[in-house]
Amino acid sequence: QAIEIAIIIGSSKEGGSSKENSLILQCAIIRGFMQLLFSYSLAHNLRELIISFALSKLTMNENPIQFILTMNLVITSMYTGDSAPNPNANTDKTYVYLTNVEKAKLFLAKLKSGTT
């Protein structure tokens, strides 16, 4: 529920008494989401909510600072998965690389078309 509330607050135009307060609040929410993604403690559906929030904020961003933070959130969500990486696993590095390239291509296509 806290993530859903943060998404609602972060998506609102107001968010505070002034534009500066609104920007500070939205940046704090984005940074909090990045920390949650790094912790690998989120369920898949919550990760998807954060990703859709980030993509929606990315296409309607007017502030360059907020755009960079949102871009960082999108890239973080691309490179962190639902579980922490296992250093002992014998995963094929080529497969991981190709998966990340495909994610980047999809992201750039969405960004170019302006849809989320």
ZIKASUL-V704051 format. One record per backbone hydrogen bond with DSSP energy under -1.0 kcal/mol. CO is the residue of the C=O (numbers start at 0). NH is the residue of the N-H. Records with the same first field share a line. If there is no record, write none. Layout:
CO: NH, NH
This chain:
0: 4
1: 5
2: 6
3: 7
4: 8
5: 9
6: 10
7: 11
17: 21
18: 22
19: 23
20: 24
21: 25
22: 26
23: 27
24: 28
25: 29
26: 30
27: 31
28: 32
29: 33
30: 34
31: 35
32: 36
33: 37
34: 38
42: 46
43: 47
44: 48
45: 49
46: 50
47: 51
48: 52
49: 53
50: 54
51: 55
52: 56
53: 57
54: 58
62: 66
63: 67
64: 68
65: 69
66: 70
67: 71
68: 72
69: 73
70: 74
71: 75
72: 76
73: 77
74: 78
75: 79
85: 88
88: 90
91: 95
92: 96
93: 97
94: 98
95: 99
96: 100
97: 101
98: 102
99: 103
100: 104
101: 105
102: 106
103: 107
104: 108
105: 109
106: 110
107: 111
108: 112
109: 113, 114
